[in-house]
Amino acid sequence: MKTVAILLVVLSVALSASIKSERLAAMSKLTYSSLFAEIQTQITSGGPLTSILDTIEKFDKQIRSEQAEHDAMWAIQ
């Protein structure tokens, strides 16, 4: 009985750790609002055009990778 209880505790800790890492990964991705806020900040501060284009390219790469993941899931299903 103790073994089962310990196993459940270890399993729940492992599960919560994986959920936390997934949330952190999701938070690090650009959203539309954060993208536009960053671009607006770069424009108002007089930042170089290359930094604005880099931000947009980063967002484009993120969208393309997410689309590739969704396409792969769709193909499997």
MMTF fields as JSON, N, C-alpha, C and O atoms, coordinates in Angstrom:
{
  "mmtfVersion": "1.0.0",
  "mmtfProducer": "UNKNOWN",
  "numBonds": 307,
  "numAtoms": 308,
  "numGroups": 77,
  "numChains": 1,
  "numModels": 1,
  "chainsPerModel": [1],
  "groupsPerChain": [77],
  "chainIdList": ["A"],
  "bondAtomList": [4, 2, 8, 6, 12, 10, 16, 14, 20, 18, 24, 22, 28, 26, 32, 30, 36, 34, 40, 38, 44, 42, 48, 46, 52, 50, 56, 54, 60, 58, 64, 62, 68, 66, 72, 70, 76, 74, 80, 78, 84, 82, 88, 86, 92, 90, 96, 94, 100, 98, 104, 102, 108, 106, 112, 110, 116, 114, 120, 118, 124, 122, 128, 126, 132, 130, 136, 134, 140, 138, 144, 142, 148, 146, 152, 150, 156, 154, 160, 158, 164, 162, 168, 166, 172, 170, 176, 174, 180, 178, 184, 182, 188, 186, 192, 190, 196, 194, 200, 198, 204, 202, 208, 206, 212, 210, 216, 214, 220, 218, 224, 222, 228, 226, 232, 230, 236, 234, 240, 238, 244, 242, 248, 246, 252, 250, 256, 254, 260, 258, 264, 262, 268, 266, 272, 270, 276, 274, 280, 278, 284, 282, 288, 286, 292, 290, 296, 294, 300, 298, 304, 302],
  "bondOrderList": [1, 1, 1, 1, 1, 1, 1, 1, 1, 1, 1, 1, 1, 1, 1, 1, 1, 1, 1, 1, 1, 1, 1, 1, 1, 1, 1, 1, 1, 1, 1, 1, 1, 1, 1, 1, 1, 1, 1, 1, 1, 1, 1, 1, 1, 1, 1, 1, 1, 1, 1, 1, 1, 1, 1, 1, 1, 1, 1, 1, 1, 1, 1, 1, 1, 1, 1, 1, 1, 1, 1, 1, 1, 1, 1, 1],
  "groupList": [{"groupName": "MET", "atomNameList": ["N", "CA", "C", "O"], "elementList": ["N", "C", "C", "O"], "formalChargeList": [0, 0, 0, 0], "bondAtomList": [1, 0, 2, 1, 3, 2], "bondOrderList": [1, 1, 2], "singleLetterCode": "M", "chemCompType": "L-PEPTIDE LINKING"}, {"groupName": "LYS", "atomNameList": ["N", "CA", "C", "O"], "elementList": ["N", "C", "C", "O"], "formalChargeList": [0, 0, 0, 0], "bondAtomList": [1, 0, 2, 1, 3, 2], "bondOrderList": [1, 1, 2], "singleLetterCode": "K", "chemCompType": "L-PEPTIDE LINKING"}, {"groupName": "THR", "atomNameList": ["N", "CA", "C", "O"], "elementList": ["N", "C", "C", "O"], "formalChargeList": [0, 0, 0, 0], "bondAtomList": [1, 0, 2, 1, 3, 2], "bondOrderList": [1, 1, 2], "singleLetterCode": "T", "chemCompType": "L-PEPTIDE LINKING"}, {"groupName": "VAL", "atomNameList": ["N", "CA", "C", "O"], "elementList": ["N", "C", "C", "O"], "formalChargeList": [0, 0, 0, 0], "bondAtomList": [1, 0, 2, 1, 3, 2], "bondOrderList": [1, 1, 2], "singleLetterCode": "V", "chemCompType": "L-PEPTIDE LINKING"}, {"groupName": "ALA", "atomNameList": ["N", "CA", "C", "O"], "elementList": ["N", "C", "C", "O"], "formalChargeList": [0, 0, 0, 0], "bondAtomList": [1, 0, 2, 1, 3, 2], "bondOrderList": [1, 1, 2], "singleLetterCode": "A", "chemCompType": "L-PEPTIDE LINKING"}, {"groupName": "ILE", "atomNameList": ["N", "CA", "C", "O"], "elementList": ["N", "C", "C", "O"], "formalChargeList": [0, 0, 0, 0], "bondAtomList": [1, 0, 2, 1, 3, 2], "bondOrderList": [1, 1, 2], "singleLetterCode": "I", "chemCompType": "L-PEPTIDE LINKING"}, {"groupName": "LEU", "atomNameList": ["N", "CA", "C", "O"], "elementList": ["N", "C", "C", "O"], "formalChargeList": [0, 0, 0, 0], "bondAtomList": [1, 0, 2, 1, 3, 2], "bondOrderList": [1, 1, 2], "singleLetterCode": "L", "chemCompType": "L-PEPTIDE LINKING"}, {"groupName": "SER", "atomNameList": ["N", "CA", "C", "O"], "elementList": ["N", "C", "C", "O"], "formalChargeList": [0, 0, 0, 0], "bondAtomList": [1, 0, 2, 1, 3, 2], "bondOrderList": [1, 1, 2], "singleLetterCode": "S", "chemCompType": "L-PEPTIDE LINKING"}, {"groupName": "GLU", "atomNameList": ["N", "CA", "C", "O"], "elementList": ["N", "C", "C", "O"], "formalChargeList": [0, 0, 0, 0], "bondAtomList": [1, 0, 2, 1, 3, 2], "bondOrderList": [1, 1, 2], "singleLetterCode": "E", "chemCompType": "L-PEPTIDE LINKING"}, {"groupName": "ARG", "atomNameList": ["N", "CA", "C", "O"], "elementList": ["N", "C", "C", "O"], "formalChargeList": [0, 0, 0, 0], "bondAtomList": [1, 0, 2, 1, 3, 2], "bondOrderList": [1, 1, 2], "singleLetterCode": "R", "chemCompType": "L-PEPTIDE LINKING"}, {"groupName": "TYR", "atomNameList": ["N", "CA", "C", "O"], "elementList": ["N", "C", "C", "O"], "formalChargeList": [0, 0, 0, 0], "bondAtomList": [1, 0, 2, 1, 3, 2], "bondOrderList": [1, 1, 2], "singleLetterCode": "Y", "chemCompType": "L-PEPTIDE LINKING"}, {"groupName": "PHE", "atomNameList": ["N", "CA", "C", "O"], "elementList": ["N", "C", "C", "O"], "formalChargeList": [0, 0, 0, 0], "bondAtomList": [1, 0, 2, 1, 3, 2], "bondOrderList": [1, 1, 2], "singleLetterCode": "F", "chemCompType": "L-PEPTIDE LINKING"}, {"groupName": "GLN", "atomNameList": ["N", "CA", "C", "O"], "elementList": ["N", "C", "C", "O"], "formalChargeList": [0, 0, 0, 0], "bondAtomList": [1, 0, 2, 1, 3, 2], "bondOrderList": [1, 1, 2], "singleLetterCode": "Q", "chemCompType": "L-PEPTIDE LINKING"}, {"groupName": "GLY", "atomNameList": ["N", "CA", "C", "O"], "elementList": ["N", "C", "C", "O"], "formalChargeList": [0, 0, 0, 0], "bondAtomList": [1, 0, 2, 1, 3, 2], "bondOrderList": [1, 1, 2], "singleLetterCode": "G", "chemCompType": "PEPTIDE LINKING"}, {"groupName": "PRO", "atomNameList": ["N", "CA", "C", "O"], "elementList": ["N", "C", "C", "O"], "formalChargeList": [0, 0, 0, 0], "bondAtomList": [1, 0, 2, 1, 3, 2], "bondOrderList": [1, 1, 2], "singleLetterCode": "P", "chemCompType": "L-PEPTIDE LINKING"}, {"groupName": "ASP", "atomNameList": ["N", "CA", "C", "O"], "elementList": ["N", "C", "C", "O"], "formalChargeList": [0, 0, 0, 0], "bondAtomList": [1, 0, 2, 1, 3, 2], "bondOrderList": [1, 1, 2], "singleLetterCode": "D", "chemCompType": "L-PEPTIDE LINKING"}, {"groupName": "HIS", "atomNameList": ["N", "CA", "C", "O"], "elementList": ["N", "C", "C", "O"], "formalChargeList": [0, 0, 0, 0], "bondAtomList": [1, 0, 2, 1, 3, 2], "bondOrderList": [1, 1, 2], "singleLetterCode": "H", "chemCompType": "L-PEPTIDE LINKING"}, {"groupName": "TRP", "atomNameList": ["N", "CA", "C", "O"], "elementList": ["N", "C", "C", "O"], "formalChargeList": [0, 0, 0, 0], "bondAtomList": [1, 0, 2, 1, 3, 2], "bondOrderList": [1, 1, 2], "singleLetterCode": "W", "chemCompType": "L-PEPTIDE LINKING"}],
  "groupTypeList": [0, 1, 2, 3, 4, 5, 6, 6, 3, 3, 6, 7, 3, 4, 6, 7, 4, 7, 5, 1, 7, 8, 9, 6, 4, 4, 0, 7, 1, 6, 2, 10, 7, 7, 6, 11, 4, 8, 5, 12, 2, 12, 5, 2, 7, 13, 13, 14, 6, 2, 7, 5, 6, 15, 2, 5, 8, 1, 11, 15, 1, 12, 5, 9, 7, 8, 12, 4, 8, 16, 15, 4, 0, 17, 4, 5, 12],
  "groupIdList": [1, 2, 3, 4, 5, 6, 7, 8, 9, 10, 11, 12, 13, 14, 15, 16, 17, 18, 19, 20, 21, 22, 23, 24, 25, 26, 27, 28, 29, 30, 31, 32, 33, 34, 35, 36, 37, 38, 39, 40, 41, 42, 43, 44, 45, 46, 47, 48, 49, 50, 51, 52, 53, 54, 55, 56, 57, 58, 59, 60, 61, 62, 63, 64, 65, 66, 67, 68, 69, 70, 71, 72, 73, 74, 75, 76, 77],
  "secStructList": [7, 2, 2, 2, 2, 2, 2, 2, 2, 2, 2, 2, 2, 2, 2, 2, 2, 2, 2, 2, 2, 2, 2, 2, 2, 2, 2, 2, 1, 7, 7, 2, 2, 2, 2, 2, 2, 2, 2, 2, 2, 2, 2, 2, 6, 6, 7, 7, 2, 2, 2, 2, 2, 2, 2, 2, 2, 2, 2, 2, 2, 2, 2, 2, 2, 2, 2, 2, 2, 2, 2, 2, 2, 2, 2, 2, 7],
  "xCoordList": [0.819, 0.0, 0.867, 0.572, 1.954, 2.843, 3.507, 3.74, 3.806, 4.446, 3.529, 3.979, 2.264, 1.298, 1.167, 1.1, 1.13, 1.023, 2.255, 2.135, 3.423, 4.661, 4.692, 5.114, 4.251, 4.206, 3.265, 3.589, 2.123, 1.173, 1.739, 1.545, 2.435, 3.035, 4.109, 4.16, 4.959, 6.015, 5.416, 5.906, 4.367, 3.703, 3.083, 3.187, 2.444, 1.822, 2.872, 2.648, 4.016, 5.094, 5.66, 5.914, 5.852, 6.372, 5.399, 5.808, 4.129, 3.118, 3.062, 2.973, 3.112, 3.067, 4.311, 4.227, 5.458, 6.685, 6.585, 7.036, 5.998, 5.866, 4.861, 5.063, 3.796, 2.812, 3.446, 3.202, 4.253, 4.915, 5.863, 5.909, 6.618, 7.546, 6.789, 7.254, 5.637, 4.827, 4.287, 4.246, 3.875, 3.384, 4.495, 4.267, 5.693, 6.816, 7.16, 7.475, 7.104, 7.379, 6.319, 6.64, 5.077, 4.003, 4.123, 3.824, 4.555, 4.697, 5.845, 5.824, 6.837, 7.968, 7.662, 8.422, 6.577, 6.208, 5.609, 4.992, 5.807, 5.237, 3.739, 3.279, 3.002, 1.582, 1.403, 2.321, 0.233, -0.002, 0.19, 0.832, -0.368, -0.263, 1.178, 1.604, 1.937, 3.322, 4.161, 5.093, 3.833, 4.549, 4.344, 5.308, 3.088, 2.809, 3.338, 3.773, 3.301, 3.861, 5.366, 5.915, 6.025, 7.477, 7.826, 8.771, 7.077, 7.327, 7.063, 7.829, 5.985, 5.672, 6.774, 7.15, 7.29, 8.377, 9.623, 10.302, 9.918, 11.096, 10.947, 11.918, 9.747, 9.519, 9.598, 10.251, 8.933, 8.934, 10.295, 10.615, 11.094, 12.421, 13.433, 14.592, 12.995, 13.888, 14.855, 15.961, 14.446, 15.298, 15.527, 14.769, 16.559, 16.832, 15.769, 15.136, 15.601, 14.604, 14.925, 14.022, 16.202, 16.582, 16.056, 15.682, 16.018, 15.499, 13.999, 13.494, 13.289, 11.857, 11.635, 10.766, 12.421, 12.291, 12.674, 12.061, 13.671, 14.048, 12.902, 12.65, 12.208, 11.069, 9.962, 9.367, 9.691, 8.65, 9.062, 8.233, 10.326, 10.807, 10.744, 10.435, 11.034, 10.93, 9.491, 9.242, 8.545, 7.134, 6.72, 5.958, 7.216, 6.917, 7.427, 6.722, 8.632, 9.189, 8.352, 8.133, 7.885, 7.054, 5.748, 5.312, 5.129, 3.87, 4.08, 3.282, 5.163, 5.422, 5.703, 5.262, 6.429, 6.708, 5.436, 5.222, 4.589, 3.325, 2.43, 1.752, 2.438, 1.617, 2.134, 1.345, 3.449, 4.016, 3.623, 3.327, 3.618, 3.187, 1.718, 1.356, 0.878, -0.55, -0.765, -1.602, -0.014, -0.134, 0.264, -0.37, 1.32, 1.756, 0.693, 0.424, 0.084, -0.981, -2.179, -2.792, -2.506, -3.645, -3.367, -4.257, -2.131, -1.777, -1.883, -2.298, -1.508, -1.594, -3.062, -3.425, -3.881, -5.278, -6.003, -7.202],
  "yCoordList": [-1.184, 0.0, 1.254, 2.221, 1.232, 2.379, 2.593, 3.727, 1.5, 1.586, 2.267, 3.073, 1.946, 2.55, 4.041, 4.848, 4.41, 5.817, 6.596, 7.704, 6.023, 6.685, 6.815, 7.843, 5.788, 5.822, 6.915, 7.617, 7.071, 8.117, 9.511, 10.415, 9.686, 10.983, 11.325, 12.447, 10.356, 10.579, 10.879, 11.753, 10.167, 10.389, 11.781, 12.452, 12.214, 13.543, 14.648, 15.672, 14.457, 15.45, 15.529, 16.62, 14.388, 14.366, 15.023, 15.751, 14.768, 15.355, 16.864, 17.59, 17.346, 18.79, 19.475, 20.611, 18.814, 19.388, 19.52, 20.515, 18.528, 18.601, 19.668, 20.349, 19.827, 20.867, 22.241, 23.144, 22.398, 23.681, 24.011, 25.158, 23.038, 23.296, 23.631, 24.457, 23.01, 23.336, 24.758, 25.469, 25.178, 26.55, 27.554, 28.588, 27.271, 28.172, 28.263, 29.344, 27.155, 27.176, 27.988, 28.734, 27.845, 28.599, 30.087, 30.911, 30.434, 31.838, 32.501, 33.713, 31.725, 32.31, 32.597, 33.308, 32.065, 32.309, 33.699, 34.228, 34.274, 35.581, 35.457, 34.51, 36.411, 36.515, 37.763, 38.572, 37.912, 39.093, 40.375, 41.318, 40.399, 41.626, 41.922, 43.076, 40.887, 41.136, 41.508, 42.305, 40.931, 41.266, 42.73, 43.45, 43.173, 44.554, 45.541, 46.638, 45.157, 46.022, 46.163, 47.253, 45.07, 45.131, 45.965, 46.754, 45.801, 46.595, 48.067, 48.926, 48.362, 49.755, 50.374, 51.525, 49.639, 50.135, 50.398, 51.409, 49.481, 49.663, 50.863, 51.58, 51.091, 52.229, 53.541, 54.486, 53.604, 54.857, 55.196, 56.367, 54.177, 54.459, 54.752, 55.057, 54.659, 54.946, 53.815, 54.043, 52.609, 51.447, 51.193, 51.674, 50.447, 50.17, 49.26, 48.454, 49.415, 48.636, 47.141, 46.305, 46.816, 45.398, 44.7, 43.529, 45.391, 44.753, 44.506, 43.506, 45.406, 45.217, 44.032, 43.194, 43.972, 42.86, 41.543, 40.516, 41.549, 40.331, 39.835, 38.632, 40.763, 40.404, 39.773, 38.771, 40.359, 39.824, 38.456, 37.551, 38.305, 37.017, 35.938, 34.783, 36.305, 35.353, 34.879, 33.691, 35.806, 35.461, 34.577, 33.626, 34.885, 34.092, 32.659, 31.71, 32.497, 31.16, 30.391, 29.188, 31.099, 30.462, 29.969, 28.853, 30.785, 30.397, 29.201, 28.264, 29.24, 28.138, 26.822, 25.762, 26.878, 25.651, 25.108, 23.896, 25.997, 25.549, 24.93, 23.93, 25.54, 24.993, 23.62, 22.723, 23.452, 22.147, 21.092, 19.953, 21.465, 20.541, 20.158, 18.988, 21.144, 20.873, 20.001, 19.099, 20.267, 19.449, 18.006, 17.075, 17.824, 16.476, 15.754, 14.575, 16.463, 15.847, 15.5, 14.445, 16.38, 16.128, 14.91, 14.089, 14.785, 13.64, 12.333, 11.313, 12.362, 11.164, 10.788, 9.612, 11.781, 11.511, 11.082, 10.807],
  "zCoordList": [0.0, 0.0, 0.0, -0.703, 0.804, 0.838, -0.517, -0.936, -1.187, -2.501, -3.508, -4.323, -3.45, -4.36, -4.071, -4.998, -2.8, -2.426, -2.883, -3.406, -2.688, -3.114, -4.634, -5.164, -5.324, -6.78, -7.272, -8.23, -6.645, -7.028, -6.781, -7.593, -5.666, -5.366, -6.4, -6.904, -6.711, -7.705, -9.071, -9.786, -9.434, -10.708, -10.783, -11.81, -9.713, -9.712, -9.772, -10.416, -9.11, -9.172, -10.591, -11.101, -11.218, -12.591, -13.557, -14.462, -13.366, -14.227, -14.059, -15.049, -12.832, -12.602, -13.152, -13.619, -13.107, -13.667, -15.175, -15.742, -15.83, -17.287, -17.692, -18.698, -16.942, -17.233, -17.064, -17.864, -16.029, -15.794, -16.937, -17.381, -17.421, -18.522, -19.807, -20.592, -20.035, -21.208, -21.115, -22.119, -19.933, -19.76, -19.995, -20.623, -19.504, -19.727, -21.206, -21.703, -21.901, -23.338, -24.08, -25.005, -23.681, -24.322, -24.036, -24.9, -22.84, -22.482, -23.235, -23.449, -23.637, -24.331, -25.793, -26.45, -26.308, -27.692, -27.832, -26.908, -29.007, -29.28, -29.533, -30.17, -29.032, -29.345, -30.2, -30.329, -30.776, -31.598, -30.793, -31.254, -29.596, -28.803, -28.398, -28.433, -28.013, -27.638, -28.856, -28.75, -30.011, -31.241, -31.596, -31.86, -31.603, -31.969, -30.93, -31.28, -29.665, -28.63, -28.801, -28.641, -29.124, -29.325, -30.547, -30.51, -31.627, -32.832, -32.568, -33.004, -31.859, -31.544, -30.699, -30.923, -29.745, -28.911, -29.741, -29.558, -30.653, -31.496, -32.413, -32.658, -32.923, -33.817, -33.045, -33.489, -31.885, -31.124, -30.538, -30.334, -30.269, -29.726, -30.825, -30.544, -32.075, -33.185, -33.468, -33.957, -33.164, -33.387, -34.868, -35.71, -35.182, -36.59, -37.205, -36.523, -38.485, -39.206, -39.155, -39.169, -39.096, -39.066, -37.815, -37.881, -36.677, -35.468, -35.58, -35.071, -36.24, -36.457, -37.395, -37.156, -38.455, -39.392, -38.739, -39.029, -37.867, -37.141, -36.27, -36.19, -35.617, -34.776, -35.616, -35.218, -36.767, -37.642, -38.193, -38.285, -38.554, -39.053, -37.977, -38.272, -36.738, -35.624, -35.474, -35.271, -35.574, -35.475, -36.649, -36.471, -37.845, -39.031, -38.864, -39.207, -38.346, -38.116, -37.101, -37.245, -36.072, -35.054, -35.669, -35.387, -36.499, -37.139, -38.055, -38.06, -38.834, -39.764, -39.024, -39.468, -37.907, -37.153, -36.509, -36.489, -35.983, -35.407, -36.485, -36.245, -37.678, -38.761, -39.178, -39.475, -39.201, -39.552, -38.519, -38.88, -37.227, -36.183, -36.369, -36.244, -36.667, -36.865, -38.102, -38.089, -39.162, -40.366, -40.087, -40.581, -39.291, -38.946, -38.125, -38.354, -37.163, -36.361, -37.241, -37.076, -38.165, -39.053, -39.916, -40.138, -40.407, -41.24, -40.465, -41.016, -39.187, -38.349, -38.108, -38.144, -37.866, -37.576, -38.833, -38.791]
}
